[in-house]
Amino acid sequence: MVIIIFVLALWYGGLFFQSFFLHRYAAHQVFTMSKTMEKITFILTWIFQGSSYLSAYGYGIMHRMHHAYTDTEQDPHSPSHDPNMFAMMWKTKNIYQDINTQRIAVDERFTKNVPQWKSFDAFAGSKLSRILWITGYVLFFAFFVTAWWQWLLLPITFLMAPIHGVIINWFAHIYGYANFKMKNTSKNLLPFDFLMMGEGYHNNHHKHASSANFGVKWHEVDVTYLIIRVLNAFGFIQLKPIKVKK
């Protein structure tokens, strides 16, 4: 039971900070926060993503490119132009690293106001940091595993962020339903997104990219947005007015 709780905590904790910080804040800036709060969130993202930590800078820019070039050959990740999800993930990794290390020139429209903490990212995204997290996960499992099959969950802890990414970037462009007719293949994975905390409403998000709430219909409960509303009410962040496309 301890192992199950641990994996679920990493799944939903890492997913929340990927959705809240990397996606809705870094890429789309649907709310603002103080520099102190921003740095705290950088650290919390590293704690919950652990060995699969993603930089807000690299993620934010790459996601903006995804919206600008969805399902074209310039899209960093698209089932329309990649033969399988593993090829897509590998290409995405390379583009992310090139952006994050600034090995390639990026159009200024994709970099504007994207948060960056170079010194922290240099450590949090380093091989040393990832090895330390992996070592910690292995030791935790060794201490708390009570059945052989629980070891099968260990690789998930190593690759949590890429797994979250491929569920949306691959499967949410192939399976599901669409509320809006778009010039891309984006779909909503589940009528109630218990798995991805609102990220699964991908078709809705492509239609209303500047909205903090990814849910549209009554049953499309966006759990991350509900938490954002609470954080806004307590003054930790400041939601921007919603601009909805007609």
N, C-alpha and C positions, 0 to 999 in steps of 0.2 A: 504493500500500500504506500509506503514511503516513497518508493521509486516512481510510482504512478503520479503521486502528488507533485514530486520534484519535476518530472517531465512536463506535466500540465502547467506548473508555475512558470517554467522556462518558455513553454509554447505561448501562453497568453501574455506573459510579461514582455517577452521579446516582441511579440506581435503588436502589443499596444504601443510600445515606443517606436516601432517601425512605422506604424500608422499615424500616431500622434505627432511624433517629432520629425522623422525623416520625410514622410509623405505629406501630411497636411500642413506642417510648419515649414520645413526646409524647401520643399518643392513648390507648394501652392500658397504658403503664407496666408492661410485663412484666419489666422489669429496672430497676435504679437505677444512677446514676453520680454522681461528685462534681461540684460546680459547675464546677471547672476543666475536667474532661473534657467537661462539657456545653457550655461555651463553645468548646472546641476543636472539638467536633462541629458546632456552629452554623457555625463558619468553614469547616470541610470541606464541609458541605452547600452553602454558598454557592459554594465553588470548583468543585464538581462539577456543581451545577445551573446555575450561571452566570446567563445571562440569564433563565432560567425559575425562579429561586429562589423557594421557598415557605417562608413563616414557620411555625415549629413551633407557634406559638400559633393562627394561623388554621387551619392544617391539622388540628391536634389536636382543636379544638373542632368543626370541620365534620365530621370523621370520626366523632366520638362521636354527633353528630346523625344521621349516616347509619345507625349501628347502632340507635339508638333509634327511628328512623322509617322503616326500610328499606321501599322500594317503596310508601310512602304519599305523599300530596301534600306532606307536610312534609319528605320526604327531599330533601337538597340536590342529589342527582343520582340519577335513576332512569329507565331506559328505559320504565318503566310510565307515566310522567307527562310525558315529554318527546317531542316528535314525531320528533326525530332527534338524532344525537350532537352536532352543532354547536350546536343549541339548548340541549342539556344542558350542554355545556361553557361556554357563555356565561352561563347561569344560575348554574352553579357558581362561575365567576369573580366574579360580582357578589356572591354570598353570602359567598365567601371574603374579598373586599375589605371588605364591611360588617362582618364579624366581626373581621378583623385590625385595622381602623381604629377598632373599637368604636363604629360608627355605629348599631348595633342592640343592644338588650338581649338577653342570653343567659342562659338558666337556669343557676344556679350549679352544678348537677350536671355540666354540660358544661365548665366552666372550672376545676374543682378540680385544682390541682397541675399544670396544663398549663404547660410551660416557656415563659418569655417573656424576650426580651432586646430591649427597646424601642429603645435607641439603635442597636444593630447592625442590627436589622430595618429601621429608618428609612433606613439607607444601603443595605443589601443588597437591599432590595425597591424601591429608588428607580429612577426613570427614568434617572438618571445611571449607576447601576451597570449596568442592563440595556443601555444604549447602549454602555458601555465593553466589556462582554462581547461584544456583537454585533460591534463594530468589531474586537475581537481575533480572533474566529472568521473574519471575512471576510479579514483580513490573513493568517491562518494558511492558509486555503484558497488565497488568491492565490499564496502562496509555494510550497505543496506539491502543488497540483492537477496531475495528469499526464494527465487525460482529461476531456472536457467533461461526461460523465455524473456525475462526482464532485461537480459543483456542485449536483446535485439533492439531495445529502445535507445541504447547508448549512441549509435551513429546519428540519431535524430538530434541529440543534444549538441553534437559537433557541428551540424549543418542546418541549424534552425532557420536562420535568415534566408539562405538559398531555397529551402523548402517552402517557406512562406512566399517567396518571390515566384517560384515556378507554379504554384497553385493559381496565382492571379495571372501572371504573364503568359502562361501556356493554356491552362484549363479554362480560365475565364474568357478566353478568346475562341474557345471551341464548344464548350458545353454551357447550358443554362438557357435563360430566357431574356428577352430584350423589351424594355418598356419604351425605348426610343429607337427610331430608325436612324442609324448613323452611317457615315461613310467609312466604317471600320467594323471589325468583327467582335467588339466588346460585348460581353453578356453578363447577366447577373447569375451567379452560381446557385444561390439558394434563396427561397422565399423568406426564410428567417436565417440570417447568417450567424449561427452559433459557432461556426468553425473559424471564421476570419475576422470577427468583431466589426463587421461593416465593410471591410475591404472587398468582400465578394460581390458587392453591388457595383460591379465594374462598368456596366452599361450606363447606369445612372450617373456615375462619376465622370465618365467621358462626356456626357451631356451637360452636366453642371459642375465643371472642374473647379470653379471658385467657391463652391459651397462646402461648408464644414460638415454638413449632414449628407451622407451618401444614400440614405434611405429616401424613398419617394412615396411608395404606397404604405397603407396602414400597417401591414405585416412586415415591412422592411425596417426592422429595428436596428439602428446603427449604434452598437454598444459603445464604440469609441467616442462617438459624438455625445452620448449621454454623459460620459466621463468628462469630456471637454466642457460641457455645460456646467458641471459641478466645479471644475477648476476655474472657469470664468466667474462663477458666482462668488467664489472665495477670493478672487482677485489675483490668482497665480498667473493667469493669462488674460488677454483681452480679445474677445471675438470681434472680427470685422463684420460690417453689415453684409448680409448675403446678397449676391448679385446672381439672379437666376436668368438663364437664357430662355427666351420664348420660342 
